[in-house]
Amino acid sequence: MLTDDFDFELPEAAIAQQPVARGSSRLLVVDEAARERRHRRVSDLADLLLPGDLLVVNDTRVIPARLFARRAATGARIELLLIEKVDDTLWDVLARPGRKARPGTRLELAEGLEGRTESRPDSDDGRLRVRFSQPVEPFLEKLGHIPLPPYIKRPDNAADRERYQTVFAAKAGAVAAPTAGLHFDDALLAALEARGVERATVTLHVGIGTFKPVTADLVHEHRMESERFEIPATTARALHRTRQRGGRVVAVGTTVVRTLEGAARQGLESGSGRTDLFITPGFQFQRVDLLLTNFHLPKSTLLMLVSAFGGRRRMLAAYREAIAEGYRFYSYGDAMLLARADAATAESPPSGNSNQEKRVTSED
């Protein structure tokens, strides 16, 4: 498969820069069984799901992971993005500009907090490690900034601290929000419960890989970032009950899909682990039946995932329709409710060498 097979033209004006009220976003319903698309609102979700369905959400919480420091020697300003905690005071980070944060650089933050950069032996993307003078978490609420995605062309503000979190957010550790969950409010959750839709949680701490572009020409040459996940035993039991009663598993966002399907590939019903699962057309889904998701970037791993779930041609057609209808794209944008396509619909792109495509499918 070629990365260019997942490209489309998106007007810059379609990229949402500000959120709307939770539950008020538009919803494009793509249902292969009904052979129809319907333009609805996220607030209609309770009417679109069935009693006995199971809604699975990601309860990760975004940390204020963007920090601003000064180089002790010169006073030059350096931006740090915390990526993952290594131990009590050591973090993997991205520094900008990287040339001012070479290993051994002493950094000054505020209120007595300092750091020193170290090399990261297994990094080939400019990452460093910073050893802070004390645990950094107590400083984040005051010094940290919400790490809005790079396609939101404005600084973060006070409202983003609440709005760039889902109402399920409980376990701190993500550097990006599981954005499909941003659409829910208490009224919608109450309507779903009244409808007889059960709810369960998983945790996947969204990492910097969510913004990592696919630079390889061939899809299978891209490598996903490894991310931490956890599936509670209560969720495993809810999944089992849903299958027994003939209900459908509805994933709220691609992070839930990667958690459930990654765990299935590992033979894991519940527990914690890591996944670097890369889902592309040809993937055999085991646990997810419906997907609520936002609209994603061209040539991104997220668009490849939804193309695997719903069929590449069908997804690109739906995206063209969404653009024509004025839908808002990306993290603060509108949503799509997508039924899993049958094997004939979820085709691999008709490009490249067919033997190669079969090999890629067998590796996924």
JOBELHU-V742645 format. One record per pair of residues at least 6 apart in sequence whose C-alpha atoms are under 7 Angstrom apart, sorted by sequence separation. I is the first residue (numbers start at 1). J is the second residue. If there is no record, write none. Layout:
I,J ; I,J
This chain:
30,36 ; 31,37 ; 70,76 ; 71,77 ; 85,91 ; 86,92 ; 95,101 ; 108,114 ; 216,222 ; 242,248 ; 251,257 ; 263,269 ; 296,302 ; 297,303 ; 328,334 ; 30,37 ; 70,77 ; 71,78 ; 84,91 ; 85,92 ; 107,114 ; 108,115 ; 120,127 ; 296,303 ; 327,334 ; 29,37 ; 69,77 ; 70,78 ; 84,92 ; 107,115 ; 120,128 ; 148,156 ; 214,222 ; 307,315 ; 28,37 ; 29,38 ; 68,77 ; 69,78 ; 82,91 ; 83,92 ; 106,115 ; 107,116 ; 119,128 ; 120,129 ; 28,38 ; 29,39 ; 68,78 ; 69,79 ; 82,92 ; 83,93 ; 106,116 ; 118,128 ; 119,129 ; 146,156 ; 28,39 ; 68,79 ; 82,93 ; 105,116 ; 106,117 ; 117,128 ; 118,129 ; 145,156 ; 27,39 ; 28,40 ; 67,79 ; 68,80 ; 81,93 ; 82,94 ; 104,116 ; 105,117 ; 117,129 ; 118,130 ; 165,177 ; 27,40 ; 67,80 ; 80,93 ; 81,94 ; 104,117 ; 117,130 ; 164,177 ; 262,275 ; 26,40 ; 27,41 ; 66,80 ; 67,81 ; 80,94 ; 81,95 ; 103,117 ; 104,118 ; 116,130 ; 117,131 ; 146,160 ; 26,41 ; 27,42 ; 66,81 ; 80,95 ; 102,117 ; 103,118 ; 115,130 ; 116,131 ; 146,161 ; 166,181 ; 209,224 ; 262,277 ; 25,41 ; 26,42 ; 65,81 ; 66,82 ; 79,95 ; 80,96 ; 101,117 ; 103,119 ; 115,131 ; 116,132 ; 166,182 ; 209,225 ; 24,41 ; 25,42 ; 65,82 ; 78,95 ; 79,96 ; 115,132 ; 165,182 ; 167,184 ; 24,42 ; 78,96 ; 114,132 ; 115,133 ; 167,185 ; 23,42 ; 24,43 ; 78,97 ; 114,133 ; 258,277 ; 23,43 ; 113,133 ; 207,227 ; 113,134 ; 206,227 ; 205,227 ; 204,227 ; 205,228 ; 204,228 ; 205,229 ; 261,285 ; 280,304 ; 204,229 ; 261,286 ; 279,304 ; 280,305 ; 283,308 ; 203,229 ; 204,230 ; 261,287 ; 279,305 ; 281,307 ; 282,308 ; 203,230 ; 260,287 ; 281,308 ; 147,175 ; 202,230 ; 203,231 ; 280,308 ; 310,338 ; 147,176 ; 177,206 ; 202,231 ; 279,308 ; 310,339 ; 176,206 ; 202,232 ; 229,259 ; 310,340 ; 311,341 ; 174,205 ; 175,206 ; 176,207 ; 257,288 ; 309,340 ; 310,341 ; 94,126 ; 173,205 ; 174,206 ; 175,207 ; 309,341 ; 94,127 ; 174,207 ; 175,208 ; 236,269 ; 296,329 ; 72,106 ; 93,127 ; 94,128 ; 201,235 ; 236,270 ; 295,329 ; 296,330 ; 311,345 ; 312,346 ; 71,106 ; 72,107 ; 92,127 ; 93,128 ; 200,235 ; 295,330 ; 311,346 ; 312,347 ; 71,107 ; 72,108 ; 92,128 ; 93,129 ; 294,330 ; 310,346 ; 311,347 ; 70,107 ; 71,108 ; 92,129 ; 93,130 ; 233,270 ; 251,288 ; 294,331 ; 309,346 ; 69,107 ; 70,108 ; 91,129 ; 92,130 ; 200,238 ; 232,270 ; 249,287 ; 250,288 ; 253,291 ; 308,346 ; 69,108 ; 70,109 ; 90,129 ; 91,130 ; 231,270 ; 232,271 ; 249,288 ; 250,289 ; 251,290 ; 252,291 ; 253,292 ; 254,293 ; 294,333 ; 69,109 ; 90,130 ; 91,131 ; 231,271 ; 249,289 ; 250,290 ; 251,291 ; 252,292 ; 253,293 ; 294,334 ; 295,335 ; 68,109 ; 90,131 ; 230,271 ; 231,272 ; 248,289 ; 249,290 ; 250,291 ; 251,292 ; 252,293 ; 294,335 ; 89,131 ; 90,132 ; 230,272 ; 293,335 ; 294,336 ; 89,132 ; 229,272 ; 230,273 ; 292,335 ; 293,336 ; 89,133 ; 229,273 ; 292,336 ; 293,337 ; 89,134 ; 228,273 ; 229,274 ; 292,337 ; 89,135 ; 228,274 ; 291,337 ; 292,338 ; 88,135 ; 89,136 ; 227,274 ; 228,275 ; 291,338 ; 226,274 ; 227,275 ; 290,338 ; 291,339 ; 226,275 ; 227,276 ; 290,339 ; 226,276 ; 289,339 ; 290,340 ; 204,255 ; 225,276 ; 289,340 ; 224,276 ; 224,277 ; 202,256 ; 224,278 ; 204,259 ; 281,346 ; 282,347 ; 281,347 ; 282,348 ; 281,348 ; 181,252 ; 180,252 ; 181,253 ; 180,253 ; 178,253 ; 64,140 ; 67,143 ; 64,141 ; 67,144 ; 178,255 ; 66,144 ; 67,145 ; 283,361 ; 65,144 ; 66,145 ; 282,361 ; 64,144 ; 65,145 ; 66,146 ; 64,145 ; 65,146 ; 66,147 ; 283,364 ; 64,146 ; 65,147 ; 63,146 ; 64,147 ; 214,299 ; 279,364 ; 214,300 ; 278,364 ; 213,300 ; 83,175 ; 62,165 ; 61,165 ; 61,169 ; 59,168 ; 60,169 ; 61,170 ; 63,172 ; 59,169 ; 60,170 ; 61,171 ; 62,172 ; 63,173 ; 65,175 ; 59,170 ; 60,171 ; 61,172 ; 62,173 ; 63,174 ; 59,171 ; 60,172 ; 61,173 ; 62,174 ; 63,175 ; 180,292 ; 60,173 ; 61,174 ; 62,175 ; 180,293 ; 60,174 ; 62,176 ; 180,294 ; 62,177 ; 179,294 ; 58,178 ; 57,181 ; 83,207 ; 83,208 ; 17,152 ; 17,153 ; 220,360 ; 55,197 ; 59,201 ; 54,197 ; 55,198 ; 56,199 ; 57,200 ; 58,201 ; 59,202 ; 60,203 ; 51,195 ; 52,196 ; 53,197 ; 54,198 ; 55,199 ; 56,200 ; 57,201 ; 58,202 ; 59,203 ; 60,204 ; 43,188 ; 46,191 ; 51,196 ; 52,197 ; 53,198 ; 54,199 ; 55,200 ; 56,201 ; 57,202 ; 58,203 ; 60,205 ; 46,192 ; 51,197 ; 52,198 ; 58,204 ; 50,197 ; 46,195 ; 179,331 ; 22,182 ; 23,183 ; 22,183 ; 23,184 ; 22,184 ; 23,185 ; 22,185 ; 23,188 ; 54,242 ; 53,242 ; 52,242 ; 54,247 ; 53,247 ; 54,248 ; 55,249 ; 56,250 ; 57,251 ; 52,247 ; 53,248 ; 54,249 ; 55,250 ; 56,251 ; 57,252 ; 53,249 ; 54,250 ; 55,251 ; 56,252 ; 55,252 ; 58,256 ; 57,256 ; 56,256 ; 3,217 ; 2,217 ; 3,218 ; 2,218 ; 3,219 ; 1,218 ; 2,219 ; 1,219 ; 8,298 ; 7,298 ; 6,298 ; 7,299 ; 6,299 ; 4,299 ; 3,299 ; 6,304 ; 27,334 ; 28,335 ; 29,336 ; 30,337 ; 31,338 ; 32,339 ; 26,334 ; 27,335 ; 28,336 ; 29,337 ; 30,338 ; 31,339 ; 25,334 ; 26,335 ; 27,336 ; 28,337 ; 29,338 ; 30,339 ; 32,341 ; 27,337 ; 16,328 ; 14,327 ; 15,328 ; 16,329 ; 19,332 ; 14,328 ; 15,329 ; 16,330 ; 18,332 ; 14,329 ; 15,330 ; 17,332 ; 16,332 ; 16,333 ; 5,349 ; 1,349 ; 2,351 ; 1,351 ; 2,352 ; 1,352 ; 1,357
